[in-house]
């Protein structure tokens, strides 16, 4: 959908077409704020605990494309690509990303982002609030699509100058070699995907992870499955750690299985050097359960709220903020439709028709872990 085609999407910050607070982002604004930001705004409207922030709209991205004929230059580079030329796609990606990042940001866009960041600092009662700068493309997080995760996110960005620089880097990440290749493979026109950027208060995560509002192994919708590890969720998303795994009965709100894994690394915030660093987890913490039962059940309740709000099974990202006091220390960072089991016809999981491949997949997902079951 192109901006302006949906009359309901004409939601605007009265001061700017280029930024929107998350509170004004929802499905109706998807064309202007992309999948991720629309989801964050929708969760806020459902009273979910989402860290505050704002979206840099697709209007800003489209305005940037008109600067110095950037859009025409990108089009010319992409039209020359051979779909089977992987090296050529890599070269084109580097050229396009450099072009975008070195193009001066239009003054009115810069002013709008400065104003929105200053308002966020005031809201958080901080002079320079650390933020995550997150890509939010219009083609990601759509039911049945797999565009999500192809663009960049930058953590612990501090100060308006750094925010501006990383907004440009998010714009350019629409043209990673992976994203270019995927769009070519799927026959999805490059010019029909627009980039919004989310600027969100950074979470100082004690633990983080992902959760599904169904069991991703067998599609059982009466369960919630939570993966958790120490620190920020990047260790799990990047596949660098085998997380703890919790299987929760959604109806009875009971943890029915817990699998504790050796969590050997974590991503932690280094406030002094203004960065996120990858560190080793001390041996005495590696096999400790990183969530207590109260936190597990609280996450399950939020999972149920998200599923009810969206009307379909969800794949959520969450964190436990070390700077907040329980029960207000749980925050939700993303909710997107679950795209595997949701497309299949629902059936009883006790029908006994599992294949050998089902058990192979289950075994692979379990990995090398130490398993602890609740006493029956």
N, C-alpha and C positions, 0 to 999 in steps of 0.2 A: 504494500500500500504506500502510495506517495503522500508526502505531507499535504494536508489540505483536502484530501479526498473524503475524509470522514468528518462531518460537521461536529460530531461529539468530541473530536480530538482537538478542537480549537480551544484548548485550555492554556491560558497564558499568564505569566507573571506580569502584572500591570506595568512593571518597570522595565521589562526586557523580554524579547522573544528568544533570547539565547540561554537563559537559565530558568529552571523550575525547581522549587523545593520539593523534596520527596512527597510531602503531603498532597501535592497537586499532581502527582504522577500516578496513573493507573492504566488499566487496559485501554481506556478511551484515548489516552495520550501516547499509545505505543508508537505511532508513526513519528512522534517527536522525541521520545526518550528511550526507545529500544526495549528489548525484553527484560533485561535485568532491572533497570530503573522502574519500569512499569510494575514489576513484581514487588519491588521494595515499597513503592507507594501503595499498592494494593494491600500489602501486609500491614502497613501502618494504619490503613483505614479499617482493618479488621482488629485493631488494637494489639497487634503483635509487637514484641519488643525489638524494634529495629533501630540501630544507631542513626542519628540524624545526619542529613546531608542534602545535596542538591544535584540535579542533572544539568549538564551542559547539553542543550538540545541538538537535534539533527539540523536545525536551522543554522546553527553556528558552523557545523561541519560543511553544509552546502555553501555557506557564504565563503568559507575558506577555499573551497574548490574554484570559486570564481576569481580568487586573488592570483594575479600573474598567470592566468590561464592554466592553473594547476590541473583542473579537471580534464581539460583537453589534452594535456601532456600525458596524464595517466591513461586516458582512453587510447591514445596513439601507441603507447607502450604495450598495453594489453592486447590490442588488435593484432600485433605482430607475433604473438605467442603461438608456438606449436603445442597443442594439448599434451603431446607425449614428450616434450622437451623439459625434463625436470631441471636441468642446469639453467636453461633459459628462464624458467619461472623464478628460480633463486635470484638470478641477476636482476630481473625486472622488479622483484620484491625489494631488493636493496636500493635500487634506483628510486622507486616510488616512495619508499619510506624516508629516504634522505630528502627528497624533494618536499614532502609534506612538513617534515620537522624543521627544515631550514626556511620555510616560507613564513614571513612575518605574520603574526596573528593580527587580523583587523582590529583597529583600536576600539571599536564599540563592543566587540566580543570580549576583548581583554578587560574593558571596564566592567562589563556585566559579571564576569567571573570574579574579578577583584571584589566587587560589591557583595556577591553571594558568599564568597569565602569569609569576608569580614563579618557578615551576618551570622555565619556558622560559628565563628570564633566567639562572638557575643553570646550566642545561645549556649555554647559549651563553657562559657566563662573562662576562656583561655586566650592569651595574646596571639599565639600561633598554634592552632589545634592541629595535631598530626592527623592525616587523613589517608585513606586508601583511594587511589584514583583508578577507577574500574571501567573497562570498555563495556558498552551496552549497545550492540548492533541491533538493527531492526529485524534481522532474520534469525536471531538466536532465541532460544527458549520457547520455540513454537512447538505445539504438539506434533509429533511425528518428524521433527527436524533434528539435525545433529550439528547445527552451526555453533552451538555454545562451546566455549573453551578454546576457540581458535584465535581470539584476540588477547591483548595483554592487560594485566592488572599490576599496579605498582603500590607497594606498601610503605607506610611510615613516611609520607611526603609532608614536609613541614615548610610553611611559608608560601605566600601567594606566588612568588616568582617560580618556585619549584612546582606548584600546582599548574601554572600556565605551561611550563615546559612539558610536564607529563600528560597534560591534555593533548598536546600535539603528538606525543608518542602514542597515545591511545588511538588517535585518528589514524596515524600511520599503520597501526597494527591491523587495520582492516585489510591490509595488503601483505600480510605474512605470506610466505611461499605456500604454507599449508592451506591458508584460507583461499588463495588464488586457485590452487590445484583443486580444492574441494568444490568450489563454485563451477569450475570448468567441467569437472566430472559429473556434477548434478545438472548441468545445463542451466545454472542460475545466473542471470545477468549481473555482472559486477556493478553496473550503474544503478541497480535496483536495491542495493543494500546501503543503508546509511548508518553513520556512527554517532551515537550519543555517548556521553561520558558521565559516570557517576563519581561524585566527590563526597566521601562518607567518613565520618569520624572513625578513627582507627580504634580497634579493640585491642587491649592488652591481654591477650588470651592466656589463661592458665591451662586450658585444654580446649580442643576444638575438633570438629569433624563433620560428618555427613549423616543423614538419616533418611530412611525411606518409610513411607506410610503403608507399605506392604512388605512382605518378605521377597526380596529380589531373586531368591533361589527358586521358589515355587509359586510365587504370585499370591500367597495367602494374605488376604486383606484384613484378617483379624489380628495381624501382628505389625509391630513397628520394629525396624532394625536400625541400630545406632552403631556407627563406627567412630571411635574416639582415640585421640592421642594427645600427648603433652604439647603445649605451645600452640602456635597458629596452625590452621588447617592445611597449609601448603604442603606439609610433609605427607599427608594422606592423599591430597589431590594429585601430587606429583609422584605417588607410588614409592616414596622413599622410606616408608615405615609400614610395618604390619600393625594395624591398629587393634585396640581392644574392640570386641564385638559384643553387643547386647541384643538379645531377642526378648521383646516385651509383648505380653498379651495386651492388645489394645482395649479389650473390653473389661477385663478384670484389673487392669493396671498392675500387673505383676511381672517381675523380671523372671523369665522361665529358663534362660540360659545365658551364661556369661563366659566369654572366651578372652582370657588375659594374655596379651602377647608381649614379647620383649621389645619395648619401644626405645630404640637405641639413639635416635636423634630427635631434635625438636627445633623449631624456628621460634626465636625469642626476639623481643624488641630490645634494642640498645639505645635508650633515650639520649645518652651522652653523645654518641656518634651519629645520632639521627638515622638509624638504619635497622633493618631486620637481619639477624645473623643466624646461621645454622650451627648448632652446638651439639655436643654429645650429651646424652642424658646420663647422669651418674648411675653406676650399677645398682645402687640401692633403690632407685626410683623406677628402673626399667620394668619391673614386674609388678609394680603397684597399680591397682585399679585407678584410672585417672578420673573416674566419675563416681560419686557416691550414689546410693539408691534414690535419694531425694532428687538429685539432679537428673538422673535417668528418667524418673517418672514425670518430672516437670517438662523435660524435653518431649516426652511422649504426649503429654497434654497439648503442647504447642503443635506437635505434628498433627494431632486430631483436629485442632482448630484450623490449621492451614488446609488440610484435606477437605474439611467441610466448607471453608471459604471458597476454594477454587472448584469444588465439585468433582475432583478426580484425584487419584493417587499422586503424591508429590515426592520430589527428591530435594531435600533441604540441606543447606549449610548453616552451621551454628557455631557459637563459641561461648565459653565461660569467661567473663571479663573479670580479671583479678582486681581491677580498680573499683568494682561495684560490690555491694553487700547482698548476700542472699536475702530474699529470693529474686532480687532484681539483677542478678549477675548473669543471667542467661540472655543471650541476644541471638536473633536470627539474621543471617546475612544474605540468604538467597532462598527462593523457593521456585522450583520449575516442575513442569509435568513429568511424571515418570513415563518413559516412552517404550518400554518393552512389554510388560504385562498388561498395561492399560489398553493396548490395541488388540488383545486377545479376548476371546469369549470367556467369561467367568465360568469356572467349573469347580467341583469339589476337589480339594487337595487330597482327599482320602480315597480317590477313585482307583488307585492302584495301577495307573497307567504310566508311571514314570519310566523313562528309557534309561539305558546305560549311560547315555550322554548327560542326563540330568544328574546322576550321581558323580560323574567325572567333574562336571562344572561345580557342584557343591563342594567336592573335595579340594578343587583348585582354589575356590574362594575362601575355604577354611585356612589353607596354608599351614605353616609349621607354627602351632600355637599350643599353649597350655590351657586345657579346657577345665572349667569349673562349672558344675551344674548345681542348681538349687536343690536342696534336700526335698524329696517328695513327701 
